Amino acid sequence: NITDDSEIELNNKIWDNYLNYLKLFSDVQAIRSTSGATTAISYYNSTTVPMFIQTKNYVQQLSNKNNDSLIVEKNMLINESHLRFYGILALIIICIIASIILSIYFVNRFLKPIHSLIQSISSNINGNTIKHISIMSNDEFGNADHEFNKMVQRLEEFEHSTKADFLNEKNKLYAI
């Protein structure tokens, strides 16, 4: 994978050196068959070995460039992963806060009618003034409030009829 123009240049140099190395190696074989092994070794050491060393240096430079590119890419990926991690973490925190707020809202929404009913029952039991509950919904809580109000009304009617009966009996006693 070529990452910049200098890699293309190094790849071309390596390819050219490889082709020259093959040609020089063929020349070494031709010199050996015509001039002997000593001349071939001398030619090999003076032309082929320097070409090999130069090619080896080009390959090392290319390897170093690739290593540098990999390190840069790795650092970019680490930074990007940190950004994504913190983004996801922020999103999770926002979701947790939103769920806590919604939980508090719905718990209060469902408990408010129950608390209202309990306060009214306590007030009526303690003999304070008879209190009716304002019906806020059409659900089970609204039905309980409605039934409670009917019970309070019957208690009021009973109280009034009992007072009337008591006053009538009292008046009869005074009349006697």
C-alpha positions in Angstrom: 0.0 0.0 0.0 1.6 3.2 -1.2 0.9 6.1 1.2 2.9 8.9 -0.5 5.0 9.8 -3.6 8.3 9.0 -2.0 7.2 5.4 -1.7 6.4 5.3 -5.4 9.9 6.5 -6.1 11.5 3.9 -3.8 9.4 1.2 -5.3 10.5 2.2 -8.8 14.2 2.3 -7.7 13.9 -1.2 -6.1 12.3 -2.5 -9.3 14.9 -1.0 -11.5 17.7 -2.3 -9.2 16.1 -5.7 -9.3 16.1 -5.8 -13.1 19.7 -4.5 -13.2 20.7 -7.2 -10.6 19.2 -9.9 -12.8 21.1 -8.5 -15.8 24.3 -8.3 -13.8 23.9 -11.9 -12.5 23.4 -13.0 -16.2 26.6 -11.1 -17.0 28.5 -12.8 -14.2 27.5 -16.2 -15.6 28.6 -15.2 -19.1 31.9 -13.9 -17.8 32.5 -17.1 -15.9 32.0 -19.2 -19.0 34.2 -17.0 -21.1 36.9 -15.6 -18.8 36.8 -17.9 -15.8 35.7 -18.0 -12.2 38.3 -15.5 -10.9 37.2 -12.8 -13.3 33.5 -13.5 -12.6 34.0 -13.2 -8.9 35.9 -9.9 -9.3 33.1 -8.6 -11.6 30.5 -9.9 -9.1 32.2 -8.1 -6.2 32.6 -4.8 -8.1 29.2 -4.5 -9.8 26.6 -7.0 -8.4 27.4 -6.6 -4.7 27.1 -2.8 -4.7 23.8 -3.1 -6.6 22.6 -5.6 -4.0 23.6 -3.3 -1.1 21.9 -0.3 -2.8 18.7 -2.3 -3.3 18.9 -3.5 0.4 19.2 0.2 1.5 16.2 1.1 -0.6 14.2 -1.7 0.9 15.2 -0.6 4.4 14.1 3.0 3.6 10.8 1.7 2.3 10.4 -0.4 5.4 11.1 2.7 7.6 8.6 4.8 5.7 6.0 2.1 6.1 6.7 1.9 9.8 6.4 5.7 10.2 3.1 5.6 8.2 1.8 2.8 10.4 2.7 4.7 13.6 1.0 7.9 12.3 -2.1 5.8 11.3 -2.1 4.0 14.7 -2.0 7.4 16.5 -4.8 8.8 14.4 -6.9 5.7 15.1 -6.2 5.9 18.9 -7.2 9.5 18.9 -10.4 8.7 16.9 -11.2 5.8 19.2 -10.8 8.1 22.2 -13.1 10.7 20.7 -15.7 8.0 20.0 -15.3 6.6 23.5 -15.9 9.9 25.1 -18.8 10.6 22.8 -20.4 7.3 23.7 -19.7 7.9 27.4 -21.3 11.4 27.2 -24.3 9.8 25.5 -24.6 7.2 28.2 -24.4 9.8 30.9 -27.1 11.9 29.2 -29.3 8.7 28.9 -28.8 7.9 32.6 -29.7 11.5 33.6 -32.8 11.5 31.3 -33.9 8.1 32.7 -33.6 9.3 36.3 -35.6 12.5 35.5 -38.3 10.4 33.7 -38.4 7.9 36.6 -38.8 10.7 39.1 -41.5 12.3 37.0 -43.5 9.1 36.5 -43.2 8.0 40.2 -44.5 11.4 41.3 -47.2 11.3 38.7 -48.4 7.9 40.0 -47.9 8.5 43.7 -49.5 12.0 43.9 -53.1 10.7 43.6 -52.3 8.0 46.3 -50.9 10.6 48.6 -53.9 12.9 48.1 -56.3 10.0 48.8 -54.3 9.0 52.0 -54.4 12.7 53.2 -58.1 13.0 52.7 -58.8 9.7 54.5 -56.6 10.7 57.4 -58.3 14.1 57.6 -61.7 12.6 57.6 -60.7 9.9 60.1 -59.3 12.5 62.6 -62.6 14.3 62.6 -61.5 17.3 60.7 -63.8 18.8 58.2 -65.1 16.4 55.6 -62.9 16.7 52.5 -63.7 15.7 49.0 -61.0 14.8 46.5 -60.8 16.5 43.1 -60.7 13.8 40.5 -57.7 14.3 38.2 -57.8 11.3 36.0 -60.0 8.6 34.4 -57.8 5.7 35.4 -57.9 3.5 38.5 -56.8 6.4 40.7 -59.7 8.5 39.4 -62.1 5.6 40.1 -60.7 5.3 43.7 -61.2 9.1 44.2 -64.7 8.9 42.8 -65.6 6.1 45.2 -64.1 7.9 48.1 -66.1 11.1 47.3 -69.3 8.9 47.2 -68.4 7.5 50.6 -67.8 11.0 52.0 -71.1 12.2 50.6 -72.9 9.3 52.3 -71.1 10.1 55.5 -72.3 13.8 55.2 -75.8 12.6 54.6 -75.7 10.3 57.5 -74.2 13.0 59.7 -77.0 15.5 58.7 -79.7 12.9 59.2 -78.3 11.9 62.6 -78.1 15.5 63.7 -81.6 16.1 62.5 -82.8 13.0 64.4 -80.9 14.1 67.5 -82.4 17.6 67.4 -85.9 16.2 66.9 -85.4 13.9 70.0 -83.9 16.8 71.9 -86.9 19.0 71.0 -89.3 16.3 72.1 -87.5 16.1 75.4 -87.8 19.8 76.0 -91.5 19.6 75.0 -92.2 17.1 77.6 
